[in-house]
Amino acid sequence: MRRARARALPVSPHVPVSPHVPVALHVILPLLVGGAIYLAWRDGSLLGWRWADALGLREIASALRVSLRATDIVLPEWARFSLPDALWVYALTWSLARVHAESGPKERALALFVPLALGPGAELAQLARVMPGTFDVLDLALTSVALVAAIWTSGGTRAGSRRATAFTTETRAWENGS
């Protein structure tokens, strides 16, 4: 029995869905949400604020902080301290899994080692005291879940390679106006 091939459904008969929507959903949105949490609800002496200074964005970041704090949104501690890390690990992993979806197994494994080392690996390095920082089991758990979820949703594993290839084919067709 043959399986029917899945096709991207158009929003309307005349407007196809852009294959770039997943990039916005899986990369840009997590980075924006994580960055907003970091800037609005974390201490102003952290590294992100130094980056804002270096990029000349301190005033914009401060205005964002004031605006977000004015909403009276109260984030639980895990969301303030662990969620931003998990979101950037998700975005980085999803990006690398997509870029290397058609690569060989060694290249794909090497690419996915990067977010593994920077996310859960960094937490384990803090636990072993080979890296500065405070180990947090919740950080380890959330970054590990984010890593696995990103690999699975990107189709960047061997099991998801058909999905990844279909996505890449749809992207190329959309870019070529087909």
Accessible surface in RSA format (square Angstrom, percent):
REM  Atomic radii and reference values for relative SASA: ProtOr
REM  Chains: A
REM  Algorithm: Lee & Richards
REM  Probe-radius: 1.40
REM  Slices: 20
REM RES _ NUM      All-atoms   Total-Side   Main-Chain    Non-polar    All polar
REM                ABS   REL    ABS   REL    ABS   REL    ABS   REL    ABS   REL
RES MET A   1   241.61 125.1 154.11 102.0  87.50 208.3 130.58 111.0 111.02 147.1
RES ARG A   2   228.47  95.9 199.46 101.7  29.01  69.1  84.17 115.0 144.31  87.5
RES ARG A   3   205.61  86.3 181.02  92.3  24.59  58.6  73.98 101.1 131.63  79.8
RES ALA A   4   101.96  93.7  65.23 100.7  36.73  83.6  75.98 107.0  25.98  68.8
RES ARG A   5   195.99  82.3 170.46  86.9  25.53  60.8  79.39 108.5 116.60  70.7
RES ALA A   6    91.73  84.3  68.41 105.6  23.32  53.0  78.07 109.9  13.66  36.2
RES ARG A   7   195.52  82.1 174.97  89.2  20.55  48.9  62.27  85.1 133.25  80.8
RES ALA A   8    56.93  52.3  30.79  47.5  26.14  59.5  41.83  58.9  15.11  40.0
RES LEU A   9   144.17  80.3 134.75  96.4   9.42  23.7 135.02  94.8   9.15  24.6
RES PRO A  10    68.56  50.0  51.21  46.7  17.34  63.0  52.32  43.2  16.24 100.9
RES VAL A  11   118.86  78.2  84.96  76.9  33.90  81.7  92.51  80.4  26.35  71.5
RES SER A  12    38.52  32.6  33.33  44.5   5.19  12.0  35.54  75.7   2.98   4.2
RES PRO A  13   122.06  89.0  87.90  80.1  34.16 124.2  94.06  77.7  28.01 174.1
RES HIS A  14   162.37  88.7 134.67  93.6  27.70  70.9  94.96  97.9  67.42  78.4
RES VAL A  15    87.14  57.3  86.10  77.9   1.04   2.5  86.87  75.5   0.27   0.7
RES PRO A  16    82.08  59.8  73.27  66.8   8.80  32.0  73.71  60.9   8.37  52.0
RES VAL A  17    57.37  37.8  45.10  40.8  12.27  29.6  47.81  41.5   9.56  25.9
RES SER A  18    27.30  23.1  23.61  31.5   3.69   8.5  21.66  46.1   5.64   7.9
RES PRO A  19    12.28   8.9   4.38   4.0   7.89  28.7  11.50   9.5   0.78   4.8
RES HIS A  20    75.63  41.3  72.38  50.3   3.24   8.3  52.02  53.6  23.61  27.5
RES VAL A  21    80.96  53.3  78.29  70.9   2.66   6.4  80.55  70.0   0.40   1.1
RES PRO A  22    34.51  25.2  33.41  30.5   1.11   4.0  34.51  28.5   0.00   0.0
RES VAL A  23    57.60  37.9  57.60  52.1   0.00   0.0  57.60  50.0   0.00   0.0
RES ALA A  24    46.54  42.8  44.31  68.4   2.23   5.1  44.57  62.8   1.97   5.2
RES LEU A  25    98.87  55.1  90.37  64.7   8.50  21.4  93.32  65.5   5.54  14.9
RES HIS A  26    32.72  17.9  32.58  22.6   0.14   0.3  15.74  16.2  16.98  19.8
RES VAL A  27    22.81  15.0  22.81  20.6   0.00   0.0  22.81  19.8   0.00   0.0
RES ILE A  28    89.01  50.7  87.95  65.5   1.07   2.6  88.97  64.1   0.04   0.1
RES LEU A  29    88.94  49.5  88.03  63.0   0.91   2.3  88.82  62.4   0.12   0.3
RES PRO A  30    11.64   8.5   9.52   8.7   2.12   7.7  11.55   9.5   0.09   0.5
RES LEU A  31    87.69  48.8  77.71  55.6   9.98  25.1  79.46  55.8   8.23  22.1
RES LEU A  32   118.16  65.8 111.92  80.1   6.24  15.7 113.96  80.0   4.20  11.3
RES VAL A  33    60.77  40.0  57.82  52.3   2.96   7.1  60.72  52.8   0.05   0.1
RES GLY A  34     5.23   6.4   0.00   N/A   5.23   6.4   5.03  13.8   0.20   0.4
RES GLY A  35    31.13  38.4   0.00   N/A  31.13  38.4  28.78  79.0   2.36   5.3
RES ALA A  36    25.48  23.4  23.52  36.3   1.96   4.5  23.60  33.2   1.88   5.0
RES ILE A  37    11.23   6.4  11.23   8.4   0.00   0.0  11.23   8.1   0.00   0.0
RES TYR A  38    52.91  24.7  52.91  30.1   0.00   0.0  42.29  31.8  10.62  13.1
RES LEU A  39    32.38  18.0  32.38  23.2   0.00   0.0  32.38  22.7   0.00   0.0
RES ALA A  40     0.00   0.0   0.00   0.0   0.00   0.0   0.00   0.0   0.00   0.0
RES TRP A  41    41.69  16.7  29.78  14.4  11.91  28.0  24.93  13.3  16.76  27.2
RES ARG A  42    45.63  19.2  42.95  21.9   2.68   6.4   2.73   3.7  42.90  26.0
RES ASP A  43    84.75  59.4  73.27  72.9  11.49  27.2  32.93  77.5  51.83  51.7
RES GLY A  44    31.17  38.4   0.00   N/A  31.17  38.4  20.44  56.1  10.72  24.0
RES SER A  45    84.18  71.1  60.75  81.1  23.43  54.0  53.35 113.6  30.83  43.2
RES LEU A  46    50.73  28.3  49.34  35.3   1.39   3.5  50.73  35.6   0.00   0.0
RES LEU A  47    83.11  46.3  80.96  57.9   2.14   5.4  80.96  56.9   2.14   5.8
RES GLY A  48    11.93  14.7   0.00   N/A  11.93  14.7   7.56  20.7   4.37   9.8
RES TRP A  49     5.90   2.4   5.84   2.8   0.06   0.1   5.89   3.1   0.00   0.0
RES ARG A  50   147.53  61.9 142.81  72.8   4.72  11.2  64.71  88.4  82.82  50.2
RES TRP A  51   152.55  61.2 151.93  73.5   0.62   1.5 136.37  72.7  16.18  26.2
RES ALA A  52     8.50   7.8   5.27   8.1   3.23   7.4   8.00  11.3   0.50   1.3
RES ASP A  53    72.26  50.6  53.29  53.0  18.97  44.9  27.82  65.5  44.44  44.3
RES ALA A  54    89.15  82.0  45.76  70.6  43.40  98.7  58.80  82.8  30.35  80.4
RES LEU A  55   129.52  72.1 103.30  73.9  26.22  65.9 108.54  76.2  20.98  56.5
RES GLY A  56    63.68  78.5   0.00   N/A  63.68  78.5  35.44  97.3  28.24  63.2
RES LEU A  57    75.21  41.9  74.98  53.6   0.23   0.6  75.21  52.8   0.00   0.0
RES ARG A  58    94.94  39.9  94.31  48.1   0.63   1.5  36.80  50.3  58.14  35.2
RES GLU A  59   151.67  87.1 142.68 107.9   8.98  21.4  58.59 113.3  93.07  76.0
RES ILE A  60   118.87  67.6 115.05  85.7   3.82   9.2 118.12  85.1   0.75   2.0
RES ALA A  61     5.48   5.0   3.45   5.3   2.03   4.6   5.43   7.6   0.05   0.1
RES SER A  62    40.90  34.6  40.77  54.4   0.12   0.3  28.24  60.1  12.65  17.7
RES ALA A  63    58.32  53.6  49.54  76.5   8.78  20.0  57.02  80.3   1.31   3.5
RES LEU A  64    66.89  37.3  62.51  44.7   4.38  11.0  66.03  46.4   0.86   2.3
RES ARG A  65    40.64  17.1  40.64  20.7   0.00   0.0  18.33  25.1  22.30  13.5
RES VAL A  66   103.87  68.3 100.17  90.7   3.69   8.9 102.30  88.9   1.57   4.3
RES SER A  67    66.51  56.2  56.08  74.8  10.42  24.0  32.14  68.4  34.37  48.1
RES LEU A  68    37.74  21.0  37.67  27.0   0.06   0.2  37.74  26.5   0.00   0.0
RES ARG A  69   116.11  48.7 100.68  51.3  15.43  36.7  39.64  54.2  76.47  46.3
RES ALA A  70    76.68  70.5  44.65  68.9  32.03  72.9  56.39  79.4  20.29  53.8
RES THR A  71    72.41  51.5  43.11  43.7  29.30  69.8  52.78  70.9  19.63  29.7
RES ASP A  72   123.14  86.3 100.14  99.7  22.99  54.4  35.38  83.3  87.75  87.5
RES ILE A  73    88.18  50.2  75.79  56.5  12.39  29.9  81.34  58.6   6.84  18.6
RES VAL A  74   132.36  87.1 106.82  96.7  25.54  61.5 109.38  95.0  22.98  62.3
RES LEU A  75    29.96  16.7  27.63  19.8   2.33   5.8  27.63  19.4   2.33   6.3
RES PRO A  76    66.57  48.5  54.56  49.7  12.01  43.7  66.18  54.6   0.39   2.5
RES GLU A  77   119.61  68.7 113.34  85.7   6.27  14.9  29.36  56.8  90.25  73.7
RES TRP A  78   117.82  47.3 112.73  54.6   5.10  12.0 100.56  53.6  17.26  28.0
RES ALA A  79     4.46   4.1   4.46   6.9   0.00   0.0   4.46   6.3   0.00   0.0
RES ARG A  80    61.90  26.0  61.90  31.6   0.00   0.0   6.66   9.1  55.24  33.5
RES PHE A  81    81.78  40.9  75.64  46.9   6.13  16.0  75.64  45.9   6.13  17.6
RES SER A  82     1.11   0.9   1.10   1.5   0.00   0.0   0.00   0.0   1.11   1.6
RES LEU A  83    43.08  24.0  43.08  30.8   0.00   0.0  43.08  30.3   0.00   0.0
RES PRO A  84     9.01   6.6   7.23   6.6   1.78   6.5   7.23   6.0   1.78  11.1
RES ASP A  85    51.89  36.4  51.82  51.6   0.07   0.2   5.63  13.3  46.26  46.1
RES ALA A  86     6.52   6.0   6.08   9.4   0.43   1.0   6.36   9.0   0.16   0.4
RES LEU A  87    33.96  18.9  33.81  24.2   0.14   0.4  33.96  23.8   0.00   0.0
RES TRP A  88    84.67  34.0  83.58  40.5   1.08   2.5  75.03  40.0   9.63  15.6
RES VAL A  89     0.25   0.2   0.25   0.2   0.00   0.0   0.25   0.2   0.00   0.0
RES TYR A  90    32.78  15.3  32.78  18.6   0.00   0.0  27.50  20.7   5.28   6.5
RES ALA A  91     1.40   1.3   1.18   1.8   0.22   0.5   1.40   2.0   0.00   0.0
RES LEU A  92    52.78  29.4  47.92  34.3   4.86  12.2  52.13  36.6   0.65   1.7
RES THR A  93     0.00   0.0   0.00   0.0   0.00   0.0   0.00   0.0   0.00   0.0
RES TRP A  94     8.41   3.4   8.41   4.1   0.00   0.0   8.41   4.5   0.00   0.0
RES SER A  95    32.67  27.6  29.21  39.0   3.46   8.0  26.31  56.0   6.36   8.9
RES LEU A  96    38.20  21.3  38.20  27.3   0.00   0.0  38.20  26.8   0.00   0.0
RES ALA A  97     0.00   0.0   0.00   0.0   0.00   0.0   0.00   0.0   0.00   0.0
RES ARG A  98    32.29  13.6  23.72  12.1   8.58  20.4  14.72  20.1  17.57  10.6
RES VAL A  99   110.29  72.6  80.98  73.3  29.31  70.6  89.06  77.4  21.23  57.6
RES HIS A 100    47.13  25.8  47.13  32.8   0.00   0.0  33.02  34.0  14.10  16.4
RES ALA A 101     5.57   5.1   0.63   1.0   4.93  11.2   0.76   1.1   4.80  12.7
RES GLU A 102    96.79  55.6  60.38  45.7  36.41  86.7  40.48  78.3  56.31  46.0
RES SER A 103    35.00  29.6  18.43  24.6  16.58  38.2  12.04  25.6  22.96  32.2
RES GLY A 104    29.86  36.8   0.00   N/A  29.86  36.8  21.58  59.2   8.27  18.5
RES PRO A 105    77.16  56.2  71.79  65.4   5.37  19.5  73.51  60.7   3.66  22.7
RES LYS A 106   175.98  85.9 166.84 102.4   9.14  21.8 114.93 103.4  61.05  65.0
RES GLU A 107    95.98  55.1  91.64  69.3   4.34  10.3  45.29  87.6  50.69  41.4
RES ARG A 108    22.30   9.4  22.30  11.4   0.00   0.0   3.58   4.9  18.72  11.3
RES ALA A 109    63.61  58.5  50.21  77.5  13.40  30.5  57.75  81.3   5.86  15.5
RES LEU A 110   129.41  72.1 125.19  89.6   4.22  10.6 128.71  90.4   0.70   1.9
RES ALA A 111    10.79   9.9   3.11   4.8   7.68  17.5  10.37  14.6   0.41   1.1
RES LEU A 112    22.64  12.6  20.24  14.5   2.40   6.0  20.72  14.5   1.93   5.2
RES PHE A 113   113.93  57.0 111.66  69.2   2.27   5.9 113.67  68.9   0.26   0.8
RES VAL A 114    65.88  43.4  63.38  57.4   2.50   6.0  65.88  57.2   0.00   0.0
RES PRO A 115     0.00   0.0   0.00   0.0   0.00   0.0   0.00   0.0   0.00   0.0
RES LEU A 116    75.55  42.1  75.55  54.1   0.00   0.0  75.55  53.1   0.00   0.0
RES ALA A 117    38.60  35.5  26.95  41.6  11.65  26.5  30.88  43.5   7.72  20.4
RES LEU A 118    94.13  52.4  86.21  61.7   7.91  19.9  86.46  60.7   7.66  20.6
RES GLY A 119     4.04   5.0   0.00   N/A   4.04   5.0   2.23   6.1   1.80   4.0
RES PRO A 120     6.46   4.7   6.46   5.9   0.00   0.0   6.46   5.3   0.00   0.0
RES GLY A 121    23.59  29.1   0.00   N/A  23.59  29.1  18.32  50.3   5.28  11.8
RES ALA A 122    16.34  15.0  14.11  21.8   2.23   5.1  16.34  23.0   0.00   0.0
RES GLU A 123    13.28   7.6  13.28  10.0   0.00   0.0   2.19   4.2  11.09   9.1
RES LEU A 124    87.78  48.9  84.16  60.2   3.62   9.1  84.51  59.4   3.27   8.8
RES ALA A 125    22.15  20.4  17.55  27.1   4.60  10.5  21.50  30.3   0.65   1.7
RES GLN A 126    29.56  16.5  22.83  16.7   6.73  16.0   0.00   0.0  29.56  22.4
RES LEU A 127   100.40  55.9  85.90  61.5  14.50  36.5  87.56  61.5  12.84  34.5
RES ALA A 128    68.75  63.2  38.84  59.9  29.90  68.0  50.58  71.2  18.16  48.1
RES ARG A 129   214.29  90.0 183.34  93.5  30.95  73.7  62.88  85.9 151.41  91.8
RES VAL A 130   119.87  78.9  82.04  74.3  37.82  91.1  90.30  78.5  29.56  80.2
RES MET A 131    79.67  41.3  73.97  49.0   5.70  13.6  63.68  54.1  15.99  21.2
RES PRO A 132   122.29  89.1 103.23  94.1  19.06  69.3 115.22  95.1   7.07  43.9
RES GLY A 133    54.37  67.1   0.00   N/A  54.37  67.1  26.33  72.3  28.05  62.8
RES THR A 134   118.59  84.3 102.50 103.9  16.09  38.3  71.11  95.5  47.49  71.8
RES PHE A 135    58.45  29.2  39.52  24.5  18.93  49.2  39.52  24.0  18.93  54.2
RES ASP A 136    50.12  35.1  46.58  46.4   3.54   8.4  14.81  34.9  35.30  35.2
RES VAL A 137   105.00  69.1 102.34  92.7   2.65   6.4 102.34  88.9   2.65   7.2
RES LEU A 138    68.96  38.4  67.70  48.4   1.26   3.2  68.96  48.4   0.00   0.0
RES ASP A 139    15.51  10.9  15.51  15.4   0.00   0.0   0.48   1.1  15.03  15.0
RES LEU A 140    38.22  21.3  38.22  27.3   0.00   0.0  38.22  26.8   0.00   0.0
RES ALA A 141    46.90  43.1  38.86  60.0   8.04  18.3  46.74  65.8   0.16   0.4
RES LEU A 142    40.88  22.8  39.60  28.3   1.28   3.2  39.60  27.8   1.28   3.4
RES THR A 143     3.15   2.2   3.15   3.2   0.00   0.0   3.15   4.2   0.00   0.0
RES SER A 144    37.95  32.1  37.25  49.7   0.70   1.6  29.38  62.6   8.57  12.0
RES VAL A 145    97.92  64.4  94.17  85.2   3.75   9.0  97.42  84.6   0.50   1.4
RES ALA A 146    10.16   9.3   5.61   8.7   4.55  10.4   9.99  14.1   0.17   0.4
RES LEU A 147    17.91  10.0  17.91  12.8   0.00   0.0  17.91  12.6   0.00   0.0
RES VAL A 148    97.82  64.4  96.60  87.5   1.22   2.9  97.28  84.5   0.54   1.5
RES ALA A 149    36.37  33.4  30.16  46.5   6.21  14.1  36.05  50.8   0.32   0.9
RES ALA A 150     0.00   0.0   0.00   0.0   0.00   0.0   0.00   0.0   0.00   0.0
RES ILE A 151    28.77  16.4  28.74  21.4   0.02   0.1  28.74  20.7   0.02   0.1
RES TRP A 152   168.54  67.6 167.33  81.0   1.21   2.8 142.97  76.2  25.57  41.5
RES THR A 153    48.78  34.7  30.66  31.1  18.12  43.2  32.09  43.1  16.69  25.2
RES SER A 154     6.45   5.5   0.00   0.0   6.45  14.9   1.27   2.7   5.19   7.3
RES GLY A 155     1.13   1.4   0.00   N/A   1.13   1.4   0.66   1.8   0.46   1.0
RES GLY A 156     0.84   1.0   0.00   N/A   0.84   1.0   0.78   2.1   0.06   0.1
RES THR A 157    46.65  33.2  42.72  43.3   3.93   9.4  39.94  53.6   6.71  10.1
RES ARG A 158   158.25  66.4 147.92  75.4  10.33  24.6  71.75  98.1  86.51  52.4
RES ALA A 159    99.10  91.1  61.69  95.2  37.41  85.1  74.48 104.9  24.62  65.2
RES GLY A 160     5.06   6.2   0.00   N/A   5.06   6.2   4.88  13.4   0.18   0.4
RES SER A 161    38.56  32.6  38.00  50.7   0.56   1.3  17.68  37.6  20.88  29.2
RES ARG A 162   185.98  78.1 178.59  91.0   7.39  17.6  81.74 111.7 104.24  63.2
RES ARG A 163   114.56  48.1 105.45  53.8   9.12  21.7  76.54 104.6  38.03  23.0
RES ALA A 164     1.19   1.1   0.19   0.3   1.00   2.3   1.19   1.7   0.00   0.0
RES THR A 165    65.50  46.6  65.50  66.4   0.00   0.0  50.99  68.5  14.51  21.9
RES ALA A 166    34.56  31.8  29.63  45.7   4.94  11.2  33.94  47.8   0.63   1.7
RES PHE A 167    42.45  21.2  40.06  24.8   2.39   6.2  41.94  25.4   0.51   1.5
RES THR A 168    20.32  14.4  19.36  19.6   0.96   2.3  17.51  23.5   2.81   4.2
RES THR A 169    71.48  50.8  69.36  70.3   2.12   5.1  55.30  74.3  16.18  24.5
RES GLU A 170    61.40  35.3  55.67  42.1   5.73  13.6  32.20  62.3  29.20  23.8
RES THR A 171    24.33  17.3  24.33  24.7   0.00   0.0  24.30  32.6   0.03   0.0
RES ARG A 172   133.15  55.9 132.09  67.3   1.06   2.5  50.24  68.7  82.91  50.2
RES ALA A 173    36.87  33.9  31.96  49.3   4.91  11.2  36.27  51.1   0.60   1.6
RES TRP A 174    98.44  39.5  85.67  41.5  12.78  30.0  79.47  42.4  18.98  30.8
RES GLU A 175   105.76  60.7  71.49  54.1  34.27  81.6  29.09  56.3  76.67  62.6
RES ASN A 176   119.09  82.1  84.91  82.1  34.18  82.3  22.41  53.9  96.68  93.4
RES GLY A 177    69.71  86.0   0.00   N/A  69.71  86.0  35.67  97.9  34.04  76.2
RES SER A 178   113.66  96.0  49.57  66.2  64.09 147.6  62.36 132.8  51.30  71.9
END  Absolute sums over single chains surface
CHAIN  1 A    11803.9       9966.3       1837.6       8272.6       3531.3
END  Absolute sums over all chains
TOTAL         11803.9       9966.3       1837.6       8272.6       3531.3
